[in-house]
Structures are given as C-alpha cells and as structure tokens.
Amino acid sequence: MRFKLMDTSQVWPVTAALAAAAVPTATYAVDYMSPQQAQQALFPQADRFDVRDVKLDATQMQAMASRYGVPARSAQWKVLEASQGGKRQGWVVIDNVVGKFELITYAVGIAVDGTVRQVEILSYRESHGGEIRLPAWRQQFVGKTAQAPIKVGSDIANISGATLSCTHVTEGIKRIAALIDIARAGGQLGAGA
C-alpha cells in the first residue's frame, strides 16, 4: 500500500484561521464621545475653551484631603475655561479613574458659581457597570458643590453590579469640584472667578 503525502501548505492557513476564530476576544471598551464633544455637551453655548493650568501647592493638596475628604491625587491639572462672547461660563475637567480594573474617562462641567453643571462619560472600558452612563445616575451630581457629601450611599445612589465604578467616578467628581473650589479661592482661574 502506498501513501501519498498531503500538501499541507494549504491546510495550515485554514487551521490557523479557525484557531484564531475560536479564541475569545472580549473587548468591552466603548468610546461614547471625544473630549471636544464633551466640552460642547457640557457648555453648548460656549464659543471658546481655553486651557488653564492649575497647580496646587502642598497646603492646597492637604486641604483637599482634610477639608473635602478626597486625596488630591495630582498637583497639576488642566482645566478648560468655557466662555461665550468673552464671558466665562464655567470650567470643564476631563479625568480618568479606575473602575474595577480598567480606566473610565469622564468629564465634569462646573458653573462659575462652583456647582456641578453636568457629568459625561467619555469612555467606559469595564465589562460590567456601564449603567453609570445613564442620565438618571449622572443627574444626581447636578447642582452639587464641593461642600456637598458627593458620596455613594450618602447623596449618590449606587448601581448594583457597578459599585466600584460608581464609587470611583463619584470620588473623582468630588475631587474635581474641590479642585475648582480651591483654584477659585486661590485666584488660579483668573480674575472674577
């Protein structure tokens, strides 16, 4: 009996393609909007966004932790000042926090009086908990100031299955409200802030 060797040059690419298709590739990252889209969503009437560099000194960083109850996390921040016709409307801060394992990118709009105007989720990379993007959950922050608790279980409701995402985004929003409050008081956001 004679065996004929099979030409495997055509089999290997097909086998490799089948093997690659069988490997689960779970990607959960969803980009909902760009930073520019978030700016416009937070301040739709603004015709200009100028970058303001805010640098906290050691005393301000310590005040953020002791007075507002959140660690400063960074001494340097980029704050976008929204204006319309040369009149300041408020500020936008874009930040990242870790949900459970992955980063969540979000933006917070703060009005000139220091109240949270709106929160937008730009990118969500976790496999669970994307409900933090729902308008009803984000609406809880509107009107709050740095003096409010802004804490899950206190004045912010938790979402079952998204506890860490809720907690970390909430803490981030509190940090941004405190940052703007400190920068306004310190004159770092310009005259009339």
C-alpha positions as CSV (number, residue, x, y, z in Angstrom):
1,M,0.0,0.0,0.0
2,R,1.3,3.4,-1.0
3,F,0.6,6.6,0.9
4,K,0.5,9.9,-0.7
5,L,1.8,12.8,1.4
6,M,-0.7,15.6,1.6
7,D,0.3,19.1,0.6
8,T,0.0,20.9,4.0
9,S,0.8,24.4,2.7
10,Q,-2.9,25.0,2.1
11,V,-4.1,23.4,5.4
12,W,-2.0,25.5,7.8
13,P,-3.5,28.9,7.0
14,V,-7.0,27.5,7.3
15,T,-6.2,25.8,10.6
16,A,-4.6,29.0,11.9
17,A,-7.7,31.0,10.9
18,L,-10.0,28.5,12.6
19,A,-7.9,28.5,15.8
20,A,-7.9,32.3,15.9
21,A,-11.6,32.4,15.5
22,A,-12.1,30.0,18.4
23,V,-10.1,32.2,20.8
24,P,-12.5,34.5,22.7
25,T,-11.6,38.2,22.3
26,A,-13.7,40.0,24.8
27,T,-13.3,43.7,24.4
28,Y,-15.6,46.0,26.4
29,A,-14.1,49.4,25.7
30,V,-16.7,51.8,24.4
31,D,-15.9,55.4,23.5
32,Y,-19.1,57.5,23.7
33,M,-17.7,60.9,22.9
34,S,-14.5,62.8,22.3
35,P,-13.2,65.4,24.7
36,Q,-14.3,68.1,22.2
37,Q,-17.8,66.6,22.1
38,A,-17.9,66.5,25.9
39,Q,-16.9,70.2,26.1
40,Q,-19.8,71.1,23.8
41,A,-22.2,68.9,25.6
42,L,-21.3,70.5,29.0
43,F,-21.3,74.1,27.7
44,P,-23.3,74.1,24.4
45,Q,-23.4,77.9,24.2
46,A,-19.6,78.3,24.6
47,D,-17.7,79.6,21.7
48,R,-14.3,79.2,23.2
49,F,-12.5,76.8,25.5
50,D,-9.1,78.0,26.9
51,V,-6.7,75.8,28.8
52,R,-5.9,76.9,32.3
53,D,-3.0,75.2,34.1
54,V,-3.9,74.8,37.8
55,K,-1.0,73.8,40.1
56,L,-1.9,73.0,43.7
57,D,0.7,73.7,46.4
58,A,1.2,71.4,49.3
59,T,-1.2,73.3,51.5
60,Q,-3.9,73.2,48.9
61,M,-3.4,69.4,48.3
62,Q,-3.6,68.8,52.1
63,A,-6.8,71.0,52.2
64,M,-8.4,68.8,49.5
65,A,-7.8,65.8,51.7
66,S,-8.7,67.3,55.1
67,R,-11.5,69.8,54.1
68,Y,-13.1,67.9,51.2
69,G,-12.3,64.3,52.2
70,V,-10.7,63.3,48.9
71,P,-7.0,62.9,48.1
72,A,-5.7,65.4,45.6
73,R,-4.0,62.6,43.5
74,S,-2.1,65.2,41.4
75,A,-0.7,68.7,41.9
76,Q,-1.1,69.7,38.3
77,W,-4.4,69.8,36.4
78,K,-5.6,71.0,33.0
79,V,-8.8,72.9,33.3
80,L,-10.7,74.2,30.3
81,E,-12.4,77.5,30.7
82,A,-15.6,77.8,28.7
83,S,-16.7,81.2,27.6
84,Q,-19.2,82.8,25.3
85,G,-18.5,86.2,23.8
86,G,-15.7,86.7,26.3
87,K,-17.8,86.0,29.3
88,R,-16.8,83.0,31.4
89,Q,-19.5,80.3,31.7
90,G,-17.5,77.7,33.8
91,W,-14.9,75.0,33.6
92,V,-14.5,71.6,32.2
93,V,-12.2,69.0,33.7
94,I,-11.6,65.7,31.9
95,D,-10.2,62.9,34.1
96,N,-9.7,59.2,34.4
97,V,-10.4,56.9,37.3
98,V,-10.1,53.1,37.6
99,G,-13.4,51.4,37.7
100,K,-12.7,47.8,38.9
101,F,-9.8,47.1,36.7
102,E,-9.9,49.5,33.8
103,L,-9.9,53.2,33.3
104,I,-13.1,55.3,33.0
105,T,-12.7,58.6,31.2
106,Y,-15.3,61.2,32.2
107,A,-15.8,65.0,32.1
108,V,-17.3,67.3,34.6
109,G,-18.7,70.8,33.9
110,I,-18.6,73.2,36.8
111,A,-20.5,76.5,36.6
112,V,-19.0,79.8,37.6
113,D,-20.7,79.6,41.0
114,G,-18.9,76.3,41.7
115,T,-21.9,73.9,41.2
116,V,-21.7,70.8,39.1
117,R,-23.4,71.6,35.8
118,Q,-23.2,68.2,34.2
119,V,-21.2,64.9,34.0
120,E,-20.4,63.0,30.8
121,I,-18.8,59.6,30.5
122,L,-16.4,59.6,27.5
123,S,-15.0,56.1,27.6
124,Y,-16.0,53.0,29.6
125,R,-13.7,50.0,29.5
126,E,-15.1,47.7,32.1
127,S,-17.1,44.5,31.3
128,H,-19.9,45.5,33.7
129,G,-21.3,48.7,35.2
130,G,-21.8,50.8,32.1
131,E,-25.0,51.9,33.7
132,I,-23.1,54.8,35.2
133,R,-23.6,56.4,31.8
134,L,-27.4,56.5,32.3
135,P,-28.7,60.1,32.5
136,A,-30.6,59.4,35.8
137,W,-27.4,58.3,37.6
138,R,-25.4,61.3,36.3
139,Q,-28.2,63.7,37.1
140,Q,-27.6,63.1,40.8
141,F,-24.5,65.3,40.6
142,V,-26.1,68.4,39.0
143,G,-26.2,71.3,41.4
144,K,-23.9,69.9,43.9
145,T,-20.9,71.9,45.2
146,A,-17.6,70.8,46.8
147,Q,-19.3,71.2,50.2
148,A,-21.8,68.5,49.4
149,P,-21.0,65.0,50.6
150,I,-20.9,63.7,46.9
151,K,-20.5,60.2,48.3
152,V,-22.1,56.8,47.3
153,G,-24.5,55.8,50.0
154,S,-24.9,59.4,51.2
155,D,-26.2,61.7,48.5
156,I,-25.3,59.5,45.5
157,A,-27.1,56.2,44.8
158,N,-25.2,53.1,44.0
159,I,-25.9,50.9,41.0
160,S,-25.9,47.1,41.8
161,G,-23.1,45.4,39.9
162,A,-21.3,48.7,39.4
163,T,-20.3,49.5,42.9
164,L,-16.6,50.2,42.3
165,S,-17.3,52.2,39.1
166,C,-19.9,54.3,41.0
167,T,-17.6,54.8,43.9
168,H,-14.6,55.8,42.0
169,V,-16.3,58.1,39.5
170,T,-18.2,59.8,42.4
171,E,-14.9,60.3,44.2
172,G,-13.4,61.7,41.1
173,I,-16.3,64.2,40.7
174,K,-15.9,65.3,44.3
175,R,-12.2,65.8,43.7
176,I,-12.9,68.0,40.6
177,A,-15.5,70.0,42.5
178,A,-12.9,70.5,45.3
179,L,-10.2,71.4,42.8
180,I,-12.3,74.1,41.2
181,D,-13.3,75.4,44.6
182,I,-9.7,75.6,45.7
183,A,-8.5,77.1,42.5
184,R,-11.3,79.7,42.5
185,A,-10.4,80.7,46.1
186,G,-6.7,80.9,45.3
187,G,-7.3,83.1,42.2
188,Q,-5.8,80.4,39.9
189,L,-8.7,80.6,37.5
190,G,-8.4,84.3,36.7
191,A,-10.0,87.5,37.9
192,G,-13.6,87.3,38.9
193,A,-13.5,83.5,39.4
